[in-house]
Amino acid sequence: MSIHETIKQFDNGRILPLVEEFYTLQGEGFHTGKAAYFIRIGGCDVGCSWCDSKLSWNPAVFPPVNVDEIVKRAANLPAKAVVVTGGEPLLYPLNYLCSELKKRSIQTFIETSGAYPLSGQWDWICLSPKRQQPPVEDIYMMADELKVIITSPDDFVWAEQNAAKVKAECKLFLQPEWSVYKKIVPSIVDYIMANPKWRISLQAHKFMHIP
């Protein structure tokens, strides 16, 4: 069964293939350091070679979980903030998940490649575009944060191409890919000093050894 055939099983958005859920601090981007409940959804066909969540790619591996159960657990935590990630979470309709979280006054954040149309109601959209499967055009102007992963100096061109499409108030971040962190950080530092509209995003959770 292909990934898209598997995903059809979840088309009402009331059940989702849950990879993991955990309460931690946001480790990347604009909201680094804030407490939030992370919901990682299985399924991705974007296929980044350096992905640190490859285990999440095949949704068939993860049993379907009732969204109401996920929301209930999220509502019991001190921080009223949920980050939905993956995989690629926009493979699924997320309207029901968001509406139930909103009923409980929980802020909703999503981290997405933007390769699929947006669903759900979001307080913050972090767009992390990938060359091999670029974002749908509509999502650019809805992004609150643009986070481009840098693996080599060539990626700065890709970053600027995407930055040209987002709204003026969108926060711009360059993030070193973890496996080449020491090699690429000097180039990112130099680039941001020359182009100060950008900020650097470090994977702080990996330095702190937390999820």
BELRA-V708415 format. One record per backbone hydrogen bond with DSSP energy under -0.5 kcal/mol. CO is the residue of the C=O (numbers start at 1). NH is the residue of the N-H. If there is no record, write none. Layout:
co:CO nh:NH
co:CO nh:NH
This chain:
co:2 nh:6
co:3 nh:7
co:4 nh:8
co:6 nh:9
co:7 nh:10
co:8 nh:11
co:10 nh:13
co:14 nh:67
co:16 nh:18
co:16 nh:65
co:17 nh:19
co:17 nh:42
co:20 nh:40
co:22 nh:24
co:22 nh:38
co:24 nh:36
co:26 nh:33
co:27 nh:204
co:29 nh:32
co:31 nh:34
co:34 nh:26
co:36 nh:24
co:36 nh:38
co:37 nh:83
co:38 nh:22
co:38 nh:40
co:39 nh:41
co:39 nh:85
co:40 nh:19
co:40 nh:20
co:43 nh:88
co:48 nh:51
co:53 nh:56
co:54 nh:57
co:56 nh:43
co:57 nh:44
co:57 nh:59
co:58 nh:61
co:59 nh:62
co:63 nh:18
co:65 nh:16
co:66 nh:69
co:66 nh:70
co:67 nh:71
co:68 nh:72
co:69 nh:73
co:70 nh:74
co:71 nh:75
co:72 nh:76
co:73 nh:76
co:74 nh:77
co:78 nh:80
co:79 nh:81
co:80 nh:107
co:81 nh:37
co:82 nh:84
co:82 nh:109
co:83 nh:39
co:83 nh:85
co:84 nh:111
co:85 nh:41
co:87 nh:86
co:87 nh:89
co:88 nh:91
co:89 nh:92
co:92 nh:94
co:94 nh:98
co:95 nh:99
co:96 nh:100
co:97 nh:101
co:98 nh:102
co:99 nh:103
co:100 nh:104
co:101 nh:104
co:101 nh:106
co:102 nh:105
co:107 nh:82
co:108 nh:123
co:108 nh:124
co:109 nh:84
co:110 nh:112
co:110 nh:126
co:112 nh:128
co:114 nh:136
co:120 nh:122
co:124 nh:110
co:124 nh:126
co:125 nh:127
co:125 nh:144
co:125 nh:145
co:126 nh:112
co:126 nh:128
co:127 nh:147
co:130 nh:133
co:131 nh:134
co:136 nh:139
co:136 nh:140
co:137 nh:140
co:137 nh:141
co:139 nh:142
co:139 nh:143
co:140 nh:143
co:140 nh:167
co:144 nh:171
co:145 nh:127
co:145 nh:147
co:146 nh:148
co:146 nh:173
co:147 nh:149
co:148 nh:175
co:149 nh:151
co:150 nh:177
co:152 nh:155
co:153 nh:156
co:154 nh:157
co:154 nh:158
co:155 nh:159
co:156 nh:160
co:157 nh:161
co:158 nh:162
co:159 nh:163
co:160 nh:164
co:162 nh:165
co:162 nh:166
co:163 nh:166
co:167 nh:170
co:171 nh:146
co:171 nh:173
co:172 nh:199
co:173 nh:148
co:174 nh:201
co:175 nh:150
co:177 nh:180
co:178 nh:181
co:180 nh:184
co:181 nh:185
co:184 nh:187
co:184 nh:188
co:185 nh:189
co:186 nh:190
co:187 nh:191
co:188 nh:192
co:189 nh:193
co:190 nh:194
co:191 nh:195
co:195 nh:198
co:197 nh:172
co:199 nh:174
co:200 nh:202
co:201 nh:176
co:202 nh:204
co:203 nh:206
co:203 nh:207
co:204 nh:208
co:205 nh:209
co:205 nh:210
